[in-house]
Amino acid sequence: MTEPTAELGLRNDVYRRPLATALERLGLGADWKCADVGAGGGDVTVALAEMVGGTGRIYAVDNDPASRDAVAAAAARGSLAQVIAITQAAEDLTLPEPVDLAFCRFLLMHVIDPVTVLRRMARAVRPGGWVVAQEAITSAGRVDGAAFSMPGARHPDVGALLPALFRRAGLDLVDAWAEAPAGAGLGPVAAYLESLTGVDPGEDSVILPPLVTVIGRRPGA
Ligand SMILES: C[S@@+](CC[C@H](N)C(=O)[O-])C[C@H]1O[C@@H](n2cnc3c(N)ncnc32)[C@H](O)[C@@H]1O
């Protein structure tokens, strides 16, 4: 399996397997042009940039201007000149050129209408191009048997709806699956939970929210 070679950080440490699986399933490689929508600090952007190399291009899009600075700094640290950071709302997604892949992770849970964003992502890729989303089913996560919640998110369980949302956005459904990192005691799962909540779960069992990955394709290759 192809593994992203970038320094991926904590979130990618616990959720890196679904990312690596999705990118391997796509055959992502040299020269690809991609968009990382809702790029945040650029964890996924950097992983994509490492895999497409200097002849590829990654547009890192986020509506928070602070993300552009963070992504630009991360790209500069890795000498990744193929990264172009853009401040733009996903609902208005407009890129300078059609891309092979539009990717988002932990984005649709925050937007007003996930289907509107998926439609914009579908329009941003070339005919036959790929749209991939990785979103959580927050309430399916458990700490010591108790369900997670995320009151700040508009759609904390959007992962559970994702395959149908792709179809509503006019995308062909190619693959879909869910994975949940789990652990107990010291380790990346407990550290990740503590970074989110400020609470150390100690020896309790932690099942992080399952991440649903959907791979879709724009019709018309
Ligand atoms: C939880 S972070 C995820 C960051 C990154 N995708 C990752 O997986 O590490 C969500 C990001 O989506 C961005 N965001 C939220 N709503 C957005 C919108 N409507 N358009 C573009 N970006 C948005 C936020 O600014 C934030 O950077």
Ligand as a Chemical Component Dictionary entry (heavy atoms), coordinates in Angstrom:
data_LIG
# 
_chem_comp.id                   LIG 
_chem_comp.type                 NON-POLYMER 
_chem_comp.pdbx_formal_charge   0 
_chem_comp.three_letter_code    LIG 
# 
loop_
_chem_comp_atom.comp_id 
_chem_comp_atom.atom_id 
_chem_comp_atom.alt_atom_id 
_chem_comp_atom.type_symbol 
_chem_comp_atom.charge 
_chem_comp_atom.model_Cartn_x 
_chem_comp_atom.model_Cartn_y 
_chem_comp_atom.model_Cartn_z 
_chem_comp_atom.pdbx_ordinal 
LIG C1  C1  C 0  -11.768 20.539 11.314 1  
LIG S1  S1  S 1  -10.877 21.500 10.164 2  
LIG C2  C2  C 0  -10.268 20.222 9.090  3  
LIG C3  C3  C 0  -8.935  20.561 8.485  4  
LIG C4  C4  C 0  -8.345  19.501 7.551  5  
LIG N1  N1  N 0  -9.247  19.194 6.465  6  
LIG C5  C5  C 0  -7.945  18.236 8.272  7  
LIG O1  O1  O 0  -8.561  17.197 8.073  8  
LIG O2  O2  O -1 -6.976  18.289 9.057  9  
LIG C6  C6  C 0  -12.163 22.251 9.181  10 
LIG C7  C7  C 0  -11.676 23.356 8.260  11 
LIG O3  O3  O 0  -12.735 23.701 7.372  12 
LIG C8  C8  C 0  -12.756 25.101 7.217  13 
LIG N2  N2  N 0  -14.105 25.499 6.787  14 
LIG C9  C9  C 0  -15.244 25.458 7.507  15 
LIG N3  N3  N 0  -16.278 25.884 6.761  16 
LIG C10 C10 C 0  -15.767 26.178 5.537  17 
LIG C11 C11 C 0  -16.342 26.649 4.320  18 
LIG N4  N4  N 0  -17.658 26.892 4.216  19 
LIG N5  N5  N 0  -15.538 26.849 3.257  20 
LIG C12 C12 C 0  -14.206 26.599 3.345  21 
LIG N6  N6  N 0  -13.612 26.153 4.475  22 
LIG C13 C13 C 0  -14.387 25.936 5.544  23 
LIG C14 C14 C 0  -12.356 25.652 8.574  24 
LIG O4  O4  O 0  -11.870 26.971 8.474  25 
LIG C15 C15 C 0  -11.303 24.639 9.004  26 
LIG O5  O5  O 0  -10.015 25.049 8.608  27 
# 
loop_
_chem_comp_bond.comp_id 
_chem_comp_bond.atom_id_1 
_chem_comp_bond.atom_id_2 
_chem_comp_bond.value_order 
_chem_comp_bond.pdbx_ordinal 
LIG C1  S1  SING 1  
LIG S1  C2  SING 2  
LIG S1  C6  SING 3  
LIG C2  C3  SING 4  
LIG C3  C4  SING 5  
LIG C4  N1  SING 6  
LIG C4  C5  SING 7  
LIG C5  O1  DOUB 8  
LIG C5  O2  SING 9  
LIG C6  C7  SING 10 
LIG C7  O3  SING 11 
LIG C7  C15 SING 12 
LIG O3  C8  SING 13 
LIG C8  N2  SING 14 
LIG C8  C14 SING 15 
LIG N2  C9  SING 16 
LIG N2  C13 SING 17 
LIG C9  N3  DOUB 18 
LIG N3  C10 SING 19 
LIG C10 C11 SING 20 
LIG C10 C13 DOUB 21 
LIG C11 N4  SING 22 
LIG C11 N5  DOUB 23 
LIG N5  C12 SING 24 
LIG C12 N6  DOUB 25 
LIG N6  C13 SING 26 
LIG C14 O4  SING 27 
LIG C14 C15 SING 28 
LIG C15 O5  SING 29 
# 
